[in-house]
Amino acid sequence: MKLAMIVAMDEEGCIGRQGDLPWRLKSDMSRFKSLTEADGFNAVIMGRKTWDSLPDAYRPLPERVNIVMSRDIDWSHPEAEAALYQGRAIEIAYAEACDECWVIGGAQIYEMFLDRVEEIHVTTVHTTNSGDIKFPEWNRGEWTESVIETLQADSDNEFSTTYSIWTKS
Ligand SMILES: NC(=O)c1ccc[n+]([C@@H]2O[C@H](COP(=O)([O-])OP(=O)(O)OC[C@H]3O[C@@H](n4cnc5c(N)ncnc54)[C@H](OP(=O)(O)O)[C@@H]3O)[C@@H](O)[C@H]2O)c1
């Protein structure tokens, strides 16, 4: 099973503002959907705060096993799998026979999985000072970047963006 991470961050590493995404980027949302759904049967791992931030229409994220990390032993949702610790989250994805498992945030969950994933899919949003939640410090020198595409801002995408895939060097 492939274990990968996907994140959108501004040029200073900011990923969130007041519990939500700081921007409106339709193209990035479409890419997120097609990558994490892909053709197979995939899981997404997220923190409880990211789960709470999803709009009702996208909770659970359709066509994917939704694994939600919480330290609250009473947390549950009929359409999600709860995981109290990292190993449990991975175990659920294996038990569901997933082809790919995507770590989708937020900051606390990214930090926990940074040394476990084999790929990080980064959308760099070309702006700064976007909010209060940052992607954890990571040593980019240990990773190799392949730039896939740059998209310009337009009526559906507030900022220009660059999409890259980082793999362990
Ligand atoms: N730009 C992006 O790509 C992107 C992606 C995702 C999210 N975001 C943004 O990121 C922000 C949320 O990030 P966040 O860091 O505040 O929260 P988070 O990582 O989504 O969730 C944090 C929660 O995860 C649970 N947790 C953390 N460590 C754990 C552990 N070791 N074991 C079990 N459970 C654990 C805890 O839940 P309990 O409190 O229930 O115990 C904790 O409160 C939002 O603004 C969201 O919009 C941005």
The ligand as a MOL file (V3000), in Angstrom:
LIG
                    3D

  0  0  0     0  0            999 V3000
M  V30 BEGIN CTAB
M  V30 COUNTS 48 52 0 0 0
M  V30 BEGIN ATOM
M  V30 1 N -3.9860 23.4500 3.3210 0
M  V30 2 C -4.1840 22.1390 3.4710 0
M  V30 3 O -3.7910 21.3330 2.6040 0
M  V30 4 C -4.9040 21.6350 4.6860 0
M  V30 5 C -5.2240 20.2740 4.8160 0
M  V30 6 C -5.8830 19.8450 5.9710 0
M  V30 7 C -6.2220 20.7570 6.9630 0
M  V30 8 N -5.9050 22.0660 6.7920 0 CHG=1
M  V30 9 C -6.2180 23.0490 7.8430 0
M  V30 10 O -5.4920 22.6860 9.0010 0
M  V30 11 C -6.2090 23.1390 10.1540 0
M  V30 12 C -6.3930 21.9710 11.1200 0
M  V30 13 O -5.1170 21.4930 11.5000 0
M  V30 14 P -4.7590 21.2190 13.0490 0
M  V30 15 O -3.3150 20.9000 13.1230 0
M  V30 16 O -5.3010 22.3510 13.8670 0 CHG=-1
M  V30 17 O -5.6820 19.9740 13.4060 0
M  V30 18 P -5.7060 18.4540 12.8150 0
M  V30 19 O -4.3220 17.9670 12.6240 0
M  V30 20 O -6.6580 18.4070 11.6690 0
M  V30 21 O -6.4260 17.6790 14.0180 0
M  V30 22 C -5.8770 17.7270 15.3060 0
M  V30 23 C -6.5430 16.6660 16.1490 0
M  V30 24 O -6.0810 15.3740 15.7650 0
M  V30 25 C -6.0840 14.5240 16.9010 0
M  V30 26 N -4.7030 14.0760 17.1540 0
M  V30 27 C -3.5560 14.7950 17.0880 0
M  V30 28 N -2.4890 14.0380 17.4160 0
M  V30 29 C -2.9720 12.8070 17.6940 0
M  V30 30 C -2.3770 11.5860 18.1110 0
M  V30 31 N -1.0360 11.4890 18.3030 0
M  V30 32 N -3.1630 10.5250 18.3060 0
M  V30 33 C -4.5100 10.5860 18.1150 0
M  V30 34 N -5.1460 11.7270 17.7210 0
M  V30 35 C -4.3820 12.8210 17.5190 0
M  V30 36 C -6.6050 15.3610 18.0770 0
M  V30 37 O -8.0240 15.1870 18.1000 0
M  V30 38 P -8.8780 15.3050 19.4780 0
M  V30 39 O -8.7880 16.7540 19.8700 0
M  V30 40 O -10.2580 14.8780 19.0780 0
M  V30 41 O -8.2290 14.3720 20.4590 0
M  V30 42 C -6.2550 16.7690 17.6370 0
M  V30 43 O -7.0240 17.7880 18.2550 0
M  V30 44 C -7.5250 23.7140 9.6290 0
M  V30 45 O -7.3830 25.1170 9.4970 0
M  V30 46 C -7.6650 23.0630 8.2690 0
M  V30 47 O -8.4570 23.8390 7.3730 0
M  V30 48 C -5.2590 22.5250 5.6820 0
M  V30 END ATOM
M  V30 BEGIN BOND
M  V30 1 1 1 2
M  V30 2 2 2 3
M  V30 3 1 2 4
M  V30 4 1 4 5
M  V30 5 2 4 48
M  V30 6 2 5 6
M  V30 7 1 6 7
M  V30 8 2 7 8
M  V30 9 1 8 9
M  V30 10 1 8 48
M  V30 11 1 9 10
M  V30 12 1 9 46
M  V30 13 1 10 11
M  V30 14 1 11 12
M  V30 15 1 11 44
M  V30 16 1 12 13
M  V30 17 1 13 14
M  V30 18 2 14 15
M  V30 19 1 14 16
M  V30 20 1 14 17
M  V30 21 1 17 18
M  V30 22 2 18 19
M  V30 23 1 18 20
M  V30 24 1 18 21
M  V30 25 1 21 22
M  V30 26 1 22 23
M  V30 27 1 23 24
M  V30 28 1 23 42
M  V30 29 1 24 25
M  V30 30 1 25 26
M  V30 31 1 25 36
M  V30 32 1 26 27
M  V30 33 1 26 35
M  V30 34 2 27 28
M  V30 35 1 28 29
M  V30 36 1 29 30
M  V30 37 2 29 35
M  V30 38 1 30 31
M  V30 39 2 30 32
M  V30 40 1 32 33
M  V30 41 2 33 34
M  V30 42 1 34 35
M  V30 43 1 36 37
M  V30 44 1 36 42
M  V30 45 1 37 38
M  V30 46 2 38 39
M  V30 47 1 38 40
M  V30 48 1 38 41
M  V30 49 1 42 43
M  V30 50 1 44 45
M  V30 51 1 44 46
M  V30 52 1 46 47
M  V30 END BOND
M  V30 END CTAB
M  END
